[in-house]
Amino acid sequence: MQAYINENVGNIAGDNNSAPSDFSVTLSSKETNSITVIAKATDLDGEDLTYTLYTKTEDGTYEAKNTLDATASGTEVTLTATGLDQYTTYNYYVAVSDGKKTINSEEESVRTYCPTTICTGPFTTTTTCSNCSGEGKVTVSVRCPGSGVPGEYTFLKHHRSTTAKCPTCGATREKWPGTSYYTYYTLAVRCSSYWTSNCHYDSTQTMTTYDTPLCDNCSKNSPYYGTTSAAVPTHNYTTTQDCSRCDGDGEQVISATCSHGKSDTHYYCEHGDDYTAEVHD
């Protein structure tokens, strides 16, 4: 800021006193209810200086807000005007005096900050888990590498036909999935009719039950039928486990918004709701 001499203060005819010089005023900071400036001047006569900060609203009158007395020439001083209204424009200047002559800085203006209110996010809501429909459990297919050891099972003959029963022995067959064929697992004994693709069934024979082998690795029934000397190979099986999305709770937390339509932390006031600090210009 430039400065000018207030001719109405201490200007005595014939007075050889030098007015303060090298006068500078800089706005240092502002808050919601205050402004702070830094001022500095020198006095060629080596006299102590007095600094006064004046402020006024645009339609008001100037009022002294802060005065520092008996300050050595060339010393930088800090002056603060408090008790100001928030988000209001103020004119201000600083006067410096050696007790005989006074210099006023140029008038400047500044607007105090507007305070904001924090709206703390992130914002979420709890809803039924869409992955497990609120059950907390899901059925998944698991790939097992196999047991690596022979399974306890025996190879069973498998034959197919488009007829559900053997016309001679009446052996009932189940339809093979995805085909028009019917299947039946039996002991390797021959039906007397020697039916179509050799019906290996004899109603006079006592059937022996053979269990599907258990895999030693996953303890699940293996879909594999081999020989007693074969190891259970790699296979898939289904199992039920906790839903990974909701950790078995049946509910999931999803993103939501506040009344301002924001999903994260922000600050708001009457002037808007997208501020990032506790105050704004």
Phi and psi restraints in degrees (value plus and minus 20) as a CYANA .aco file:
   2 GLN   PHI    -100.3   -60.3
   2 GLN   PSI     144.7   184.7
   3 ALA   PHI    -150.8  -110.8
   3 ALA   PSI     137.0   177.0
   4 TYR   PHI    -156.4  -116.4
   4 TYR   PSI     134.5   174.5
   5 ILE   PHI    -100.7   -60.7
   5 ILE   PSI     110.7   150.7
   6 ASN   PHI    -101.9   -61.9
   6 ASN   PSI      78.1   118.1
   7 GLU   PHI     -84.4   -44.4
   7 GLU   PSI     -36.1     3.9
   8 ASN   PHI    -108.3   -68.3
   8 ASN   PSI     -19.0    21.0
   9 VAL   PHI    -140.5  -100.5
   9 VAL   PSI      93.5   133.5
  10 GLY   PHI      47.2    87.2
  10 GLY   PSI       0.6    40.6
  11 ASN   PHI    -113.1   -73.1
  11 ASN   PSI      66.0   106.0
  12 ILE   PHI    -116.4   -76.4
  12 ILE   PSI     111.7   151.7
  13 ALA   PHI     -77.4   -37.4
  13 ALA   PSI     114.5   154.5
  14 GLY   PHI      59.5    99.5
  14 GLY   PSI     -18.9    21.1
  15 ASP   PHI     -99.6   -59.6
  15 ASP   PSI     104.2   144.2
  16 ASN   PHI    -111.7   -71.7
  16 ASN   PSI     -11.2    28.8
  17 ASN   PHI     -85.3   -45.3
  17 ASN   PSI     116.5   156.5
  18 SER   PHI    -109.5   -69.5
  18 SER   PSI     115.6   155.6
  19 ALA   PHI     -91.4   -51.4
  19 ALA   PSI     134.5   174.5
  20 PRO   PHI     -73.9   -33.9
  20 PRO   PSI     126.2   166.2
  21 SER   PHI    -156.2  -116.2
  21 SER   PSI    -199.3  -159.3
  22 ASP   PHI      29.2    69.2
  22 ASP   PSI      26.2    66.2
  23 PHE   PHI    -108.1   -68.1
  23 PHE   PSI     106.9   146.9
  24 SER   PHI    -155.3  -115.3
  24 SER   PSI     123.3   163.3
  25 VAL   PHI    -154.4  -114.4
  25 VAL   PSI     109.3   149.3
  26 THR   PHI    -150.3  -110.3
  26 THR   PSI     114.3   154.3
  27 LEU   PHI     -90.2   -50.2
  27 LEU   PSI     102.4   142.4
  28 SER   PHI    -111.7   -71.7
  28 SER   PSI     -66.8   -26.8
  29 SER   PHI    -182.9  -142.9
  29 SER   PSI     149.0   189.0
  30 LYS   PHI    -164.2  -124.2
  30 LYS   PSI     134.2   174.2
  31 GLU   PHI    -151.1  -111.1
  31 GLU   PSI    -186.9  -146.9
  32 THR   PHI     -92.1   -52.1
  32 THR   PSI     -46.8    -6.8
  33 ASN   PHI    -152.1  -112.1
  33 ASN   PSI      -1.0    39.0
  34 SER   PHI    -179.2  -139.2
  34 SER   PSI     140.3   180.3
  35 ILE   PHI    -153.9  -113.9
  35 ILE   PSI     131.2   171.2
  36 THR   PHI    -150.4  -110.4
  36 THR   PSI     113.7   153.7
  37 VAL   PHI    -145.0  -105.0
  37 VAL   PSI     137.7   177.7
  38 ILE   PHI    -135.7   -95.7
  38 ILE   PSI     108.3   148.3
  39 ALA   PHI    -146.1  -106.1
  39 ALA   PSI     132.5   172.5
  40 LYS   PHI    -176.5  -136.5
  40 LYS   PSI     115.9   155.9
  41 ALA   PHI    -168.7  -128.7
  41 ALA   PSI     142.6   182.6
  42 THR   PHI    -142.1  -102.1
  42 THR   PSI     136.3   176.3
  43 ASP   PHI    -145.1  -105.1
  43 ASP   PSI      98.5   138.5
  44 LEU   PHI     -82.4   -42.4
  44 LEU   PSI     -43.8    -3.8
  45 ASP   PHI    -108.3   -68.3
  45 ASP   PSI     -20.0    20.0
  46 GLY   PHI      52.8    92.8
  46 GLY   PSI      -2.0    38.0
  47 GLU   PHI    -105.2   -65.2
  47 GLU   PSI     131.6   171.6
  48 ASP   PHI     -85.2   -45.2
  48 ASP   PSI     132.7   172.7
  49 LEU   PHI    -138.5   -98.5
  49 LEU   PSI     130.6   170.6
  50 THR   PHI    -137.4   -97.4
  50 THR   PSI     109.8   149.8
  51 TYR   PHI    -133.3   -93.3
  51 TYR   PSI     119.0   159.0
  52 THR   PHI    -155.9  -115.9
  52 THR   PSI     110.3   150.3
  53 LEU   PHI    -118.6   -78.6
  53 LEU   PSI     106.9   146.9
  54 TYR   PHI    -134.3   -94.3
  54 TYR   PSI     121.4   161.4
  55 THR   PHI    -157.2  -117.2
  55 THR   PSI     139.1   179.1
  56 LYS   PHI    -181.4  -141.4
  56 LYS   PSI     133.2   173.2
  57 THR   PHI     -94.3   -54.3
  57 THR   PSI     150.2   190.2
  58 GLU   PHI     -80.6   -40.6
  58 GLU   PSI     -50.5   -10.5
  59 ASP   PHI    -132.4   -92.4
  59 ASP   PSI      -3.8    36.2
  60 GLY   PHI    -126.6   -86.6
  60 GLY   PSI    -185.3  -145.3
  61 THR   PHI    -137.9   -97.9
  61 THR   PSI     132.5   172.5
  62 TYR   PHI     -86.7   -46.7
  62 TYR   PSI     123.9   163.9
  63 GLU   PHI    -158.4  -118.4
  63 GLU   PSI     113.5   153.5
  64 ALA   PHI     -88.6   -48.6
  64 ALA   PSI     106.0   146.0
  65 LYS   PHI    -129.4   -89.4
  65 LYS   PSI     -48.4    -8.4
  66 ASN   PHI    -177.3  -137.3
  66 ASN   PSI     111.3   151.3
  67 THR   PHI    -149.6  -109.6
  67 THR   PSI     115.6   155.6
  68 LEU   PHI    -141.6  -101.6
  68 LEU   PSI      99.2   139.2
  69 ASP   PHI    -117.3   -77.3
  69 ASP   PSI     143.6   183.6
  70 ALA   PHI      27.7    67.7
  70 ALA   PSI      33.7    73.7
  71 THR   PHI    -122.2   -82.2
  71 THR   PSI     109.8   149.8
  72 ALA   PHI     -80.6   -40.6
  72 ALA   PSI     124.4   164.4
  73 SER   PHI     -76.2   -36.2
  73 SER   PSI     116.3   156.3
  74 GLY   PHI      62.7   102.7
  74 GLY   PSI     -17.2    22.8
  75 THR   PHI    -108.4   -68.4
  75 THR   PSI     113.0   153.0
  76 GLU   PHI     -98.9   -58.9
  76 GLU   PSI     111.8   151.8
  77 VAL   PHI    -142.9  -102.9
  77 VAL   PSI     135.4   175.4
  78 THR   PHI    -135.4   -95.4
  78 THR   PSI     107.5   147.5
  79 LEU   PHI    -142.5  -102.5
  79 LEU   PSI     113.7   153.7
  80 THR   PHI    -146.8  -106.8
  80 THR   PSI     109.9   149.9
  81 ALA   PHI    -120.5   -80.5
  81 ALA   PSI      98.5   138.5
  82 THR   PHI    -130.4   -90.4
  82 THR   PSI     156.1   196.1
  83 GLY   PHI      52.7    92.7
  83 GLY   PSI       2.0    42.0
  84 LEU   PHI    -104.8   -64.8
  84 LEU   PSI     141.8   181.8
  85 ASP   PHI    -102.3   -62.3
  85 ASP   PSI     124.9   164.9
  86 GLN   PHI     -93.2   -53.2
  86 GLN   PSI     130.4   170.4
  87 TYR   PHI      29.4    69.4
  87 TYR   PSI      26.9    66.9
  88 THR   PHI    -150.2  -110.2
  88 THR   PSI     119.2   159.2
  89 THR   PHI    -104.6   -64.6
  89 THR   PSI     110.0   150.0
  90 TYR   PHI    -142.9  -102.9
  90 TYR   PSI     120.7   160.7
  91 ASN   PHI    -111.8   -71.8
  91 ASN   PSI     127.2   167.2
  92 TYR   PHI    -171.1  -131.1
  92 TYR   PSI     137.8   177.8
  93 TYR   PHI    -175.3  -135.3
  93 TYR   PSI     146.0   186.0
  94 VAL   PHI    -140.3  -100.3
  94 VAL   PSI     116.0   156.0
  95 ALA   PHI    -128.1   -88.1
  95 ALA   PSI     116.6   156.6
  96 VAL   PHI    -144.2  -104.2
  96 VAL   PSI     115.4   155.4
  97 SER   PHI    -156.5  -116.5
  97 SER   PSI     124.4   164.4
  98 ASP   PHI    -118.9   -78.9
  98 ASP   PSI      -9.8    30.2
  99 GLY   PHI      75.8   115.8
  99 GLY   PSI     -32.9     7.1
 100 LYS   PHI    -142.8  -102.8
 100 LYS   PSI     -61.3   -21.3
 101 LYS   PHI    -149.3  -109.3
 101 LYS   PSI     125.4   165.4
 102 THR   PHI    -143.2  -103.2
 102 THR   PSI     118.7   158.7
 103 ILE   PHI    -137.2   -97.2
 103 ILE   PSI     113.3   153.3
 104 ASN   PHI    -125.6   -85.6
 104 ASN   PSI     118.1   158.1
 105 SER   PHI     -96.1   -56.1
 105 SER   PSI     147.1   187.1
 106 GLU   PHI     -87.6   -47.6
 106 GLU   PSI     131.7   171.7
 107 GLU   PHI     -94.6   -54.6
 107 GLU   PSI     118.6   158.6
 108 GLU   PHI    -149.4  -109.4
 108 GLU   PSI     149.4   189.4
 109 SER   PHI    -153.2  -113.2
 109 SER   PSI     132.2   172.2
 110 VAL   PHI    -174.5  -134.5
 110 VAL   PSI     127.6   167.6
 111 ARG   PHI    -128.3   -88.3
 111 ARG   PSI     112.0   152.0
 112 THR   PHI     -89.5   -49.5
 112 THR   PSI     140.0   180.0
 113 TYR   PHI     -91.3   -51.3
 113 TYR   PSI     136.9   176.9
 114 CYS   PHI    -121.2   -81.2
 114 CYS   PSI     109.9   149.9
 115 PRO   PHI     -96.8   -56.8
 115 PRO   PSI     128.1   168.1
 116 THR   PHI    -138.8   -98.8
 116 THR   PSI     147.6   187.6
 117 THR   PHI    -134.7   -94.7
 117 THR   PSI     116.5   156.5
 118 ILE   PHI    -101.0   -61.0
 118 ILE   PSI     118.9   158.9
 119 CYS   PHI    -137.5   -97.5
 119 CYS   PSI      84.8   124.8
 120 THR   PHI    -106.2   -66.2
 120 THR   PSI     103.4   143.4
 121 GLY   PHI    -132.8   -92.8
 121 GLY   PSI    -185.9  -145.9
 122 PRO   PHI     -92.0   -52.0
 122 PRO   PSI     136.1   176.1
 123 PHE   PHI    -121.5   -81.5
 123 PHE   PSI     111.1   151.1
 124 THR   PHI    -156.8  -116.8
 124 THR   PSI     146.6   186.6
 125 THR   PHI    -163.1  -123.1
 125 THR   PSI     136.2   176.2
 126 THR   PHI    -123.8   -83.8
 126 THR   PSI     113.3   153.3
 127 THR   PHI    -161.0  -121.0
 127 THR   PSI     149.4   189.4
 128 THR   PHI     -83.6   -43.6
 128 THR   PSI     114.0   154.0
 129 CYS   PHI     -83.5   -43.5
 129 CYS   PSI     106.8   146.8
 130 SER   PHI     -99.9   -59.9
 130 SER   PSI     -34.2     5.8
 131 ASN   PHI    -102.2   -62.2
 131 ASN   PSI     -56.3   -16.3
 132 CYS   PHI    -137.8   -97.8
 132 CYS   PSI     -12.9    27.1
 133 SER   PHI      37.4    77.4
 133 SER   PSI      11.6    51.6
 134 GLY   PHI      64.3   104.3
 134 GLY   PSI     -18.8    21.2
 135 GLU   PHI     -99.6   -59.6
 135 GLU   PSI     -45.2    -5.2
 136 GLY   PHI      62.9   102.9
 136 GLY   PSI     -29.4    10.6
 137 LYS   PHI    -145.8  -105.8
 137 LYS   PSI     129.4   169.4
 138 VAL   PHI    -155.9  -115.9
 138 VAL   PSI     129.9   169.9
 139 THR   PHI    -116.3   -76.3
 139 THR   PSI     106.8   146.8
 140 VAL   PHI    -148.8  -108.8
 140 VAL   PSI     135.1   175.1
 141 SER   PHI    -114.0   -74.0
 141 SER   PSI     108.3   148.3
 142 VAL   PHI    -135.7   -95.7
 142 VAL   PSI     115.9   155.9
 143 ARG   PHI    -113.6   -73.6
 143 ARG   PSI      96.0   136.0
 144 CYS   PHI    -121.8   -81.8
 144 CYS   PSI     115.6   155.6
 145 PRO   PHI     -93.7   -53.7
 145 PRO   PSI     -23.9    16.1
 146 GLY   PHI      74.2   114.2
 146 GLY   PSI     149.6   189.6
 147 SER   PHI    -109.2   -69.2
 147 SER   PSI     -45.0    -5.0
 148 GLY   PHI      59.1    99.1
 148 GLY   PSI     -17.7    22.3
 149 VAL   PHI    -149.8  -109.8
 149 VAL   PSI     137.8   177.8
 150 PRO   PHI     -79.3   -39.3
 150 PRO   PSI     124.7   164.7
 151 GLY   PHI    -114.5   -74.5
 151 GLY   PSI     137.0   177.0
 152 GLU   PHI    -110.7   -70.7
 152 GLU   PSI      60.8   100.8
 153 TYR   PHI    -177.6  -137.6
 153 TYR   PSI     145.0   185.0
 154 THR   PHI    -146.1  -106.1
 154 THR   PSI     123.0   163.0
 155 PHE   PHI     -83.3   -43.3
 155 PHE   PSI     112.3   152.3
 156 LEU   PHI    -135.0   -95.0
 156 LEU   PSI     119.5   159.5
 157 LYS   PHI     -85.2   -45.2
 157 LYS   PSI     122.1   162.1
 158 HIS   PHI    -150.1  -110.1
 158 HIS   PSI     104.7   144.7
 159 HIS   PHI    -150.5  -110.5
 159 HIS   PSI     142.0   182.0
 160 ARG   PHI    -154.6  -114.6
 160 ARG   PSI     134.7   174.7
 161 SER   PHI    -182.7  -142.7
 161 SER   PSI     138.4   178.4
 162 THR   PHI    -105.4   -65.4
 162 THR   PSI     -19.4    20.6
 163 THR   PHI    -124.3   -84.3
 163 THR   PSI     120.5   160.5
 164 ALA   PHI     -97.1   -57.1
 164 ALA   PSI     -45.2    -5.2
 165 LYS   PHI    -152.0  -112.0
 165 LYS   PSI     131.0   171.0
 166 CYS   PHI     -93.6   -53.6
 166 CYS   PSI     108.1   148.1
 167 PRO   PHI     -87.4   -47.4
 167 PRO   PSI     -36.8     3.2
 168 THR   PHI    -118.8   -78.8
 168 THR   PSI     -72.7   -32.7
 169 CYS   PHI    -118.9   -78.9
 169 CYS   PSI     -31.2     8.8
 170 GLY   PHI      54.5    94.5
 170 GLY   PSI      -1.5    38.5
 171 ALA   PHI     -82.1   -42.1
 171 ALA   PSI     103.4   143.4
 172 THR   PHI    -105.5   -65.5
 172 THR   PSI     117.0   157.0
 173 ARG   PHI    -139.1   -99.1
 173 ARG   PSI     132.9   172.9
 174 GLU   PHI    -121.8   -81.8
 174 GLU   PSI     123.8   163.8
 175 LYS   PHI     -89.0   -49.0
 175 LYS   PSI     114.6   154.6
 176 TRP   PHI     -92.8   -52.8
 176 TRP   PSI     107.3   147.3
 177 PRO   PHI     -74.0   -34.0
 177 PRO   PSI     111.0   151.0
 178 GLY   PHI      61.3   101.3
 178 GLY   PSI     -16.0    24.0
 179 THR   PHI    -152.1  -112.1
 179 THR   PSI     157.8   197.8
 180 SER   PHI    -119.1   -79.1
 180 SER   PSI     -11.1    28.9
 181 TYR   PHI    -111.7   -71.7
 181 TYR   PSI     137.7   177.7
 182 TYR   PHI    -135.1   -95.1
 182 TYR   PSI     125.6   165.6
 183 THR   PHI    -145.7  -105.7
 183 THR   PSI     138.8   178.8
 184 TYR   PHI    -174.4  -134.4
 184 TYR   PSI     110.7   150.7
 185 TYR   PHI    -120.4   -80.4
 185 TYR   PSI     106.2   146.2
 186 THR   PHI    -157.8  -117.8
 186 THR   PSI     154.6   194.6
 187 LEU   PHI     -90.5   -50.5
 187 LEU   PSI     140.2   180.2
 188 ALA   PHI    -100.0   -60.0
 188 ALA   PSI      45.0    85.0
 189 VAL   PHI    -144.1  -104.1
 189 VAL   PSI     126.4   166.4
 190 ARG   PHI    -115.9   -75.9
 190 ARG   PSI     116.1   156.1
 191 CYS   PHI     -92.0   -52.0
 191 CYS   PSI     122.2   162.2
 192 SER   PHI     -83.6   -43.6
 192 SER   PSI     -41.6    -1.6
 193 SER   PHI    -100.5   -60.5
 193 SER   PSI     -34.8     5.2
 194 TYR   PHI      31.4    71.4
 194 TYR   PSI      30.6    70.6
 195 TRP   PHI     -90.5   -50.5
 195 TRP   PSI     108.2   148.2
 196 THR   PHI      20.5    60.5
 196 THR   PSI    -121.1   -81.1
 197 SER   PHI    -113.3   -73.3
 197 SER   PSI      19.5    59.5
 198 ASN   PHI      46.3    86.3
 198 ASN   PSI      69.2   109.2
 199 CYS   PHI     -93.8   -53.8
 199 CYS   PSI      86.7   126.7
 200 HIS   PHI    -104.6   -64.6
 200 HIS   PSI      49.9    89.9
 201 TYR   PHI    -168.2  -128.2
 201 TYR   PSI     115.7   155.7
 202 ASP   PHI    -153.2  -113.2
 202 ASP   PSI      94.4   134.4
 203 SER   PHI     -86.0   -46.0
 203 SER   PSI     -33.2     6.8
 204 THR   PHI    -106.8   -66.8
 204 THR   PSI     -30.1     9.9
 205 GLN   PHI    -110.1   -70.1
 205 GLN   PSI     126.5   166.5
 206 THR   PHI    -103.7   -63.7
 206 THR   PSI     102.7   142.7
 207 MET   PHI     -95.5   -55.5
 207 MET   PSI     121.6   161.6
 208 THR   PHI    -126.2   -86.2
 208 THR   PSI     112.7   152.7
 209 THR   PHI    -103.2   -63.2
 209 THR   PSI     110.9   150.9
 210 TYR   PHI    -136.6   -96.6
 210 TYR   PSI     103.1   143.1
 211 ASP   PHI     -97.2   -57.2
 211 ASP   PSI     123.7   163.7
 212 THR   PHI     -84.7   -44.7
 212 THR   PSI     115.3   155.3
 213 PRO   PHI     -87.3   -47.3
 213 PRO   PSI     125.3   165.3
 214 LEU   PHI    -113.3   -73.3
 214 LEU   PSI     113.0   153.0
 215 CYS   PHI     -96.6   -56.6
 215 CYS   PSI     108.3   148.3
 216 ASP   PHI     -87.4   -47.4
 216 ASP   PSI     -40.1    -0.1
 217 ASN   PHI    -104.3   -64.3
 217 ASN   PSI     -66.2   -26.2
 218 CYS   PHI    -130.7   -90.7
 218 CYS   PSI     -26.0    14.0
 219 SER   PHI      38.5    78.5
 219 SER   PSI       7.6    47.6
 220 LYS   PHI    -130.8   -90.8
 220 LYS   PSI     135.6   175.6
 221 ASN   PHI     -84.3   -44.3
 221 ASN   PSI     107.0   147.0
 222 SER   PHI    -105.8   -65.8
 222 SER   PSI     117.2   157.2
 223 PRO   PHI     -97.8   -57.8
 223 PRO   PSI     -18.0    22.0
 224 TYR   PHI    -108.9   -68.9
 224 TYR   PSI     113.8   153.8
 225 TYR   PHI    -138.0   -98.0
 225 TYR   PSI      95.7   135.7
 226 GLY   PHI    -153.8  -113.8
 226 GLY   PSI    -157.3  -117.3
 227 THR   PHI    -134.7   -94.7
 227 THR   PSI     145.6   185.6
 228 THR   PHI     -85.9   -45.9
 228 THR   PSI     -33.8     6.2
 229 SER   PHI    -114.9   -74.9
 229 SER   PSI     -22.7    17.3
 230 ALA   PHI    -113.6   -73.6
 230 ALA   PSI     126.4   166.4
 231 ALA   PHI    -102.0   -62.0
 231 ALA   PSI     131.8   171.8
 232 VAL   PHI     -87.9   -47.9
 232 VAL   PSI     101.3   141.3
 233 PRO   PHI    -102.2   -62.2
 233 PRO   PSI     159.9   199.9
 234 THR   PHI     -79.8   -39.8
 234 THR   PSI     116.3   156.3
 235 HIS   PHI    -176.8  -136.8
 235 HIS   PSI     145.7   185.7
 236 ASN   PHI    -123.3   -83.3
 236 ASN   PSI     130.2   170.2
 237 TYR   PHI    -168.6  -128.6
 237 TYR   PSI     137.5   177.5
 238 THR   PHI    -122.3   -82.3
 238 THR   PSI     126.5   166.5
 239 THR   PHI    -170.7  -130.7
 239 THR   PSI     143.5   183.5
 240 THR   PHI    -124.8   -84.8
 240 THR   PSI     114.6   154.6
 241 GLN   PHI    -163.9  -123.9
 241 GLN   PSI     146.7   186.7
 242 ASP   PHI     -80.7   -40.7
 242 ASP   PSI     121.2   161.2
 243 CYS   PHI     -85.9   -45.9
 243 CYS   PSI     109.1   149.1
 244 SER   PHI     -93.6   -53.6
 244 SER   PSI     -42.5    -2.5
 245 ARG   PHI     -96.1   -56.1
 245 ARG   PSI     -59.1   -19.1
 246 CYS   PHI    -132.1   -92.1
 246 CYS   PSI     -15.6    24.4
 247 ASP   PHI      37.8    77.8
 247 ASP   PSI      11.8    51.8
 248 GLY   PHI      64.5   104.5
 248 GLY   PSI     -17.2    22.8
 249 ASP   PHI    -102.3   -62.3
 249 ASP   PSI     -41.6    -1.6
 250 GLY   PHI      63.6   103.6
 250 GLY   PSI     -24.0    16.0
 251 GLU   PHI    -147.9  -107.9
 251 GLU   PSI     130.5   170.5
 252 GLN   PHI    -150.9  -110.9
 252 GLN   PSI     129.8   169.8
 253 VAL   PHI    -116.4   -76.4
 253 VAL   PSI     105.1   145.1
 254 ILE   PHI    -142.1  -102.1
 254 ILE   PSI     141.3   181.3
 255 SER   PHI     -88.2   -48.2
 255 SER   PSI     123.6   163.6
 256 ALA   PHI    -157.4  -117.4
 256 ALA   PSI    -198.0  -158.0
 257 THR   PHI    -148.4  -108.4
 257 THR   PSI     136.8   176.8
 258 CYS   PHI    -106.1   -66.1
 258 CYS   PSI    -192.8  -152.8
 259 SER   PHI     -87.0   -47.0
 259 SER   PSI     -35.7     4.3
 260 HIS   PHI    -111.9   -71.9
 260 HIS   PSI     -19.8    20.2
 261 GLY   PHI      61.1   101.1
 261 GLY   PSI      -3.7    36.3
 262 LYS   PHI    -124.1   -84.1
 262 LYS   PSI     126.4   166.4
 263 SER   PHI    -122.0   -82.0
 263 SER   PSI     -35.4     4.6
 264 ASP   PHI    -138.6   -98.6
 264 ASP   PSI     153.1   193.1
 265 THR   PHI     -81.9   -41.9
 265 THR   PSI     117.0   157.0
 266 HIS   PHI    -175.6  -135.6
 266 HIS   PSI     153.1   193.1
 267 TYR   PHI    -138.2   -98.2
 267 TYR   PSI     128.2   168.2
 268 TYR   PHI    -163.0  -123.0
 268 TYR   PSI     139.7   179.7
 269 CYS   PHI    -176.0  -136.0
 269 CYS   PSI    -189.6  -149.6
 270 GLU   PHI     -87.3   -47.3
 270 GLU   PSI     -34.8     5.2
 271 HIS   PHI    -113.9   -73.9
 271 HIS   PSI     -30.3     9.7
 272 GLY   PHI     145.3   185.3
 272 GLY   PSI     157.9   197.9
 273 ASP   PHI    -154.5  -114.5
 273 ASP   PSI       4.0    44.0
 274 ASP   PHI    -144.3  -104.3
 274 ASP   PSI      12.2    52.2
 275 TYR   PHI    -107.9   -67.9
 275 TYR   PSI     134.5   174.5
 276 THR   PHI    -133.1   -93.1
 276 THR   PSI     -13.7    26.3
 277 ALA   PHI    -161.8  -121.8
 277 ALA   PSI     153.2   193.2
 278 GLU   PHI     -94.6   -54.6
 278 GLU   PSI     -33.2     6.8
 279 VAL   PHI    -159.4  -119.4
 279 VAL   PSI     144.3   184.3
 280 HIS   PHI    -168.3  -128.3
 280 HIS   PSI     138.5   178.5
